[in-house]
Amino acid sequence: MSSLLMAICFLACEGPKGDLGPQGPQGVAGKDGAAGAPGSLGATGSKGDQGTAKVVYTAWKGFPTDKIGRGTGGSFLQFSGTNTSETAFTKEAIDQGVIMTYIKYNSLGYNANTQSSELVESITTSTSLNSYFKIPGRTQNRSEDFGVSNAFITGGRRENFFDPVINVWSRTFASTTAPAVPELQNLTDDQYRALIKDIPQYRHVVIYGSTKGRIANLNLNDYAAVKAAFNIPD
């Protein structure tokens, strides 16, 4: 039988197609591809809201005058308060806050244009200061036409305690040896009170811990700057 005839016979005798065999085992994983190029920088997020400031402040208060003492030879009348409590000075304020006491007073200035002395309202954090007033009945504005009071804070600032004191002098300056001012001799207690009725005054500002970071570059002795920084009303 020829080769061609055998091939034809073989093909004619081929059986049906068999079933699909089972899947072979998974091959070894290929190597990771090279890292892609970095993406572009995203847009800057919006600025978060500023935290709420915790600042407590009192109203402006006149120095207390219900407790009275007298200087040597009637050189001054000393006023203080029988009530030394201060509710702004809490334990939290003392332990965690920054306490500033501002005193508004009259300094004695000189006006070069009018060549006369004048009262200049000022604010300080000093614990001792002189505040001036016009001597009743004086019509000129020489330096000797102004009297002086000396305000100071005793005992520091402690929890629920504040004890300001003010001396109203009947002398030409704050000294027991200074010459007496005639118009300031033998005044009643209320007449002395009237001399300091409106000024000096004091105000407390308490800045708590959560807000203290905002004062790093703030001059706390500058009342105008503190007032603006914390929106404190007059």
Steps between C-alpha positions, in 0.01 A plus 500: 500500500638834407574771760222723368244224532608429860461865598152509355404189691642642830312828469182322413529292819566804754271486813285780660665806677583437870394713804703812606771402744533658851667845543869482558672651809547882517830620373754702701400873542690737278713786633335834595508762232697824539345772728295760319593869496385705812166677458472879511466680841140544609346840572552653848204444728301791642611654832323360803291715729677673789421362844279695736695729732431479872559845640323643804502871579335719761346842459706806592462549874584790727726442798299410812463778757295346781796435730696805619843558650685826562861596441731674743385855577210468257744478209273260313176307526529131418209315339464124462222243498349286772411241234813353339328226296555488123290243315712526183792348692385138498728206578511422128601860426778491759630154400459507123432855385691820441358778719551862400376795705484830315472831684363810332636818655587865434865576440614863504615622162621830360349667195771695319244689291315641799802484729289346770462172683214265419355166602571213260296182533731198494480124561768294669561156651714645778400403853587845635442836333418867550172633361440875489189716539422870470499671840149637560479877454822533299453684169852473363672193360843513657647179634429622854129530415467123496476265794614140512369164611711187529332173400649159563413133530581313821515127559540405135228314313378181664197279464191717555715777650586851384583790731568834328583806711511870416642794694368848427766749599439842649861595422659647188646156423484150647709555811416564864766774504369687195327838546126488568251603232257747666197389295554138604507554874214402730288346225227252585541136402247544219686803365814287476299222334376747240859575393544137383141416409562449127867412485711296572318179405611142451402209276604132503555290188548123540640304204457125536728217388323414173555858386853560630658396170353811342695731731851389405558821303254718691623768740271442797603832653345677199133520592395625157667199333341253743161667458524469121633141504211368708224742393456636851241781512557824688 
